[in-house]
Amino acid sequence: MKILVTGGAGFIGSNFIRWMLQNGLSGGVVNLDKLTYAGNPENLRDLDAKPGYRFLHGDVADPRAVEEGLKDADAVVHFAAETHVDRSIRDAGEFLRTNVEGTRVLLEASLKKGIRKFIHISTDEVYGSLPEGAASEESPMRPNSPYAASKAGADHLVRAYHVTYGLFTVTLRASNNYGPYQFPEKFIPLLITNALEDEPLPVYGDGLYIREWLFVEDFCRAISLVMDQGEPGQAYNVGSGEHRVNLDVVEALLDKLEKPRTLVRHVQDRPGHDRRYSVDSEKIRKLGWKPQRTFEQGLDATVRWYRDHSDWWRPLRPGSAPARFKRS
């Protein structure tokens, strides 16, 4: 099977491509990526000369680029998205263009091409904040940020293309991923890189927000499993079951890095900040999936990676020029 991966130069997409090629994918991968600020070809530079891997610089909302990417593909794994909540609050336009219109363009082209499987990567944020319990795949979507709303819109489109046109689609709604190659504006890599530089660690509000954390390699395994065994038209929640208060994560990282807790800085909260996310992952667990790393193990591995790869993240920090990441 040959796969078109959209957004494969991003955090989860690059981890997925590497994982698939290391675990016996025979048909190869085409990686379609626009290379925005978070799309970094350095994430997969070691694969440039590897047989079975091809990079295609293009926009998922551009029908011509999508058509080129789909030429020899049998399946699509659709990661490409604007994902940072703070950026969506400042300007929702690009989120709607990429996350909704880009998904529509890709669905249309996949239907025309006769793609066998369309795997759509979504988020637990579409369910909104849950004071208690866990969201199932049948729970109502109640997105509270422009980012989450754009992803919910894409989810609805994917379902509609299955129901209306018979396209084989599967949606995965993941809890918060973390691990190597995550852009350092995100919570865990921001904390790690700031601490390594002895800079303040910003914490929104009281820091008592709760997230369910999933190591990225465990999510890659879930995607691969659903590509093989997922039922058409279905959605699958993917969560670790390990929930942590944000402030506890901050303090755990400071302890691992042997940095003082005086680095913590509480900052003004963002609008519409969801208090708690949680998903019921029983459906995918019935297929045989379960996370292989605990949060403690995953956090240790992530800290080691960022410690050992300062040459990767330092150019991405505020004030650093990203020019070397541009690619024709």
C-alpha positions in Angstrom: 0.0 0.0 0.0 1.3 3.5 -0.9 0.2 6.3 1.4 -0.2 10.0 0.9 0.5 11.7 4.2 -0.5 15.3 4.5 1.3 17.4 7.0 4.1 14.8 7.3 6.7 17.4 8.2 4.9 18.3 11.4 5.1 16.7 14.8 2.8 13.7 14.6 3.0 13.3 10.9 6.8 13.0 10.9 6.8 10.5 13.7 4.1 8.5 11.9 6.1 8.4 8.6 9.3 7.3 10.4 7.4 4.7 12.4 5.7 3.2 9.3 8.9 3.0 7.3 10.6 1.4 10.3 7.8 -1.2 10.7 7.6 -2.7 7.2 5.4 -0.4 5.1 6.1 -1.8 1.6 4.5 0.6 -0.8 6.1 3.8 0.4 5.0 7.3 1.5 4.5 10.6 -0.3 4.7 13.5 2.2 2.7 16.5 1.1 3.5 19.5 3.3 3.2 23.3 2.9 6.1 23.9 5.3 4.5 26.5 7.5 6.2 27.6 10.7 5.6 24.1 12.3 6.3 22.1 9.2 10.0 21.3 9.5 11.8 19.2 6.8 14.6 18.7 9.4 12.1 16.3 11.1 12.7 13.8 8.3 16.0 14.9 6.8 17.5 11.5 7.5 14.8 9.9 5.1 15.5 12.1 2.1 17.5 9.4 0.3 15.6 6.5 1.6 13.8 4.3 -1.0 10.0 4.6 -0.5 10.0 8.1 0.7 9.1 11.2 -1.3 8.6 14.8 -0.2 6.2 17.0 -2.1 6.1 20.7 -1.2 2.5 21.8 -1.5 -0.7 23.1 0.2 -3.5 20.6 1.1 -6.0 23.3 0.0 -4.4 23.4 -3.5 -6.2 20.9 -5.8 -3.2 20.7 -8.1 -0.8 19.8 -5.3 -3.2 17.3 -3.9 -3.8 15.7 -7.3 0.0 15.3 -7.7 0.3 13.7 -4.2 -2.5 11.2 -4.9 -1.1 10.0 -8.3 0.0 6.6 -7.1 -1.5 6.5 -3.7 -3.8 3.8 -2.3 -4.6 5.5 1.0 -4.5 8.9 2.7 -3.5 9.8 6.2 -4.6 13.4 6.8 -2.6 15.2 9.5 -2.3 18.6 7.8 -3.8 21.2 10.0 -3.3 24.5 11.9 -3.3 23.3 15.5 -2.2 26.0 18.0 -5.2 27.3 20.0 -3.6 30.6 20.9 -3.0 31.3 17.2 -6.6 30.4 16.3 -7.8 32.9 18.9 -5.7 35.7 17.3 -6.8 34.9 13.7 -9.2 32.1 12.8 -9.0 32.6 9.1 -6.1 30.3 8.3 -7.5 27.6 10.5 -10.7 27.5 8.5 -8.8 27.5 5.2 -6.5 24.7 6.1 -8.6 22.6 8.4 -12.0 22.8 6.7 -11.4 23.8 3.1 -8.2 21.8 2.9 -10.0 18.7 4.1 -12.8 19.3 1.6 -10.2 19.5 -1.3 -8.5 16.3 -0.1 -11.8 14.5 0.2 -13.0 15.5 -3.3 -9.7 14.5 -4.8 -9.6 11.2 -2.9 -13.2 10.4 -4.1 -12.3 11.1 -7.7 -9.1 9.1 -7.5 -10.8 6.1 -5.9 -8.7 6.1 -2.7 -9.2 2.9 -0.8 -8.9 4.4 2.7 -9.0 7.9 4.0 -7.7 8.2 7.6 -8.5 11.6 9.2 -6.6 12.8 12.3 -8.7 14.8 14.7 -8.5 15.8 18.4 -10.3 15.3 21.7 -10.8 19.1 21.7 -13.9 18.8 19.5 -15.8 17.4 22.5 -15.1 20.6 24.6 -14.4 20.7 28.3 -15.8 17.9 30.5 -16.2 18.5 34.2 -16.3 14.8 34.8 -16.4 11.5 32.9 -15.0 10.8 29.4 -16.3 11.5 25.9 -17.3 8.6 23.7 -17.3 8.7 20.0 -21.1 9.4 20.2 -20.7 12.3 22.5 -21.8 15.7 21.1 -19.2 18.0 19.7 -19.0 21.2 21.7 -15.8 23.0 20.5 -14.8 26.1 22.5 -11.9 27.5 20.4 -11.7 28.5 16.7 -9.2 25.7 16.4 -11.5 23.0 17.9 -14.4 24.4 15.8 -12.4 24.0 12.6 -11.5 20.4 13.5 -15.1 19.6 14.3 -16.1 21.0 10.9 -13.5 18.8 9.2 -14.8 15.8 11.2 -18.3 16.4 9.9 -17.1 16.7 6.4 -15.3 13.4 6.6 -18.3 11.6 7.9 -20.5 13.2 5.2 -18.2 12.0 2.4 -18.6 8.5 3.8 -22.4 8.6 4.2 -23.1 10.5 0.9 -20.5 9.2 -1.5 -19.4 5.9 0.1 -15.7 7.0 0.6 -14.0 4.7 3.1 -13.2 7.1 5.9 -12.0 6.6 9.5 -11.5 9.4 12.0 -9.2 9.3 15.1 -9.7 11.7 17.9 -6.5 11.8 20.0 -5.7 13.2 23.4 -2.7 15.5 23.9 0.3 14.0 22.1 3.8 14.7 23.2 7.3 13.4 22.3 10.2 14.1 19.9 10.0 16.7 17.1 7.1 18.7 18.7 7.3 22.4 17.9 8.5 24.3 21.0 5.4 26.6 21.3 3.4 23.6 22.5 3.1 22.9 26.3 5.6 20.2 27.1 8.4 21.2 24.7 8.0 24.8 25.7 8.5 23.9 29.3 11.5 21.7 28.6 13.3 24.1 26.3 12.6 27.1 28.6 13.9 25.2 31.6 17.0 24.1 29.7 17.7 27.7 28.9 16.9 28.8 32.5 14.0 30.9 31.3 10.6 31.3 33.0 8.0 28.6 32.4 4.6 30.3 31.6 1.6 28.7 33.2 -1.9 29.9 32.2 -4.1 31.0 35.1 -4.0 28.8 38.2 -2.4 25.9 36.3 -5.1 23.5 37.3 -6.2 22.5 33.8 -6.3 18.8 33.2 -5.1 17.0 30.1 -4.9 13.3 29.0 -1.3 12.7 27.8 -0.4 10.2 25.0 3.1 9.5 23.8 3.3 10.1 20.1 4.7 6.6 19.2 1.7 5.0 20.9 -0.6 7.2 18.7 1.3 6.1 15.6 0.6 2.5 16.5 -3.1 3.3 16.9 -3.2 4.9 13.4 -1.5 1.9 11.8 -4.0 -0.5 13.6 -7.0 1.5 12.5 -5.7 1.6 8.9 -5.7 -2.2 9.0 -8.8 -3.0 11.1 -10.9 0.2 11.4 -14.5 0.1 10.2 -15.5 2.5 7.5 -17.4 5.6 8.6 -16.3 5.1 12.2 -14.5 7.4 14.6 -12.1 6.1 17.3 -11.0 7.9 20.4 -7.3 7.4 21.3 -6.3 8.3 24.8 -3.9 6.9 27.4 -6.2 7.2 30.4 -3.4 9.1 32.2 -4.6 12.5 33.2 -2.4 15.2 34.7 -2.9 18.7 36.1 -0.8 21.1 34.1 1.0 22.5 37.2 1.9 18.9 38.2 3.5 18.4 34.8 5.5 21.6 35.1 6.8 20.6 38.5 7.6 17.1 37.4 9.7 18.5 34.5 11.5 20.9 36.7 12.4 18.1 39.0 13.7 15.9 36.1 15.8 18.8 34.8 17.0 19.7 38.3 15.7 23.3 37.9 14.2 25.4 40.6 10.4 25.8 40.9 11.0 29.6 41.1 11.1 29.4 37.2 7.3 29.0 37.2 5.4 32.1 36.1 1.6 32.3 36.2 0.4 34.3 33.3 -3.0 35.7 32.2 -5.4 33.0 31.1 -6.5 32.7 27.5 -10.1 33.2 26.5 -12.4 30.1 26.5 -9.7 27.9 28.1 -11.1 24.3 28.4 -10.7 23.0 31.9 -10.5 19.3 31.3 -10.3 16.8 28.4 -11.0 13.1 28.7 -11.9 10.4 26.1 -13.2 6.9 26.4 -10.9 4.7 24.3 -12.7 1.4 24.8 -13.6 1.1 21.1 -10.0 1.1 19.9 -8.8 -1.0 22.8 -11.3 -3.7 21.6 -9.2 -3.8 18.4 -6.1 -4.7 20.6 -4.5 -1.3 21.0 -3.2 0.0 24.3 -0.4 2.4 25.1 3.0 0.9 25.7 4.5 3.8 27.6 3.3 5.3 30.8 3.3 9.0 31.2 6.4 8.8 33.4 8.3 6.7 30.8 7.2 9.0 27.9 8.2 12.1 29.7 11.7 10.7 30.5 12.1 9.8 26.8 10.9 13.3 25.7 13.2 15.1 28.1 16.2 13.1 26.9 15.4 13.8 23.3 15.2 17.6 23.8 18.4 17.5 25.9 20.2 15.7 23.1 18.8 17.7 20.2 19.3 21.4 21.0 20.5 21.8 17.4 16.9 21.0 16.3 14.9 23.2 18.7 17.1 26.2 19.2 16.5 27.6 15.7 12.8 27.3 16.3 12.6 29.4 19.4 11.3 33.0 19.3 13.7 35.4 17.6 15.5 32.6 15.6 15.4 32.8 11.8 13.7 29.8 10.3 15.1 30.4 6.8 17.1 27.3 6.7 13.9 25.2 6.9 12.5 26.5 3.6 12.5 24.1 0.8 11.7 24.4 -2.9 
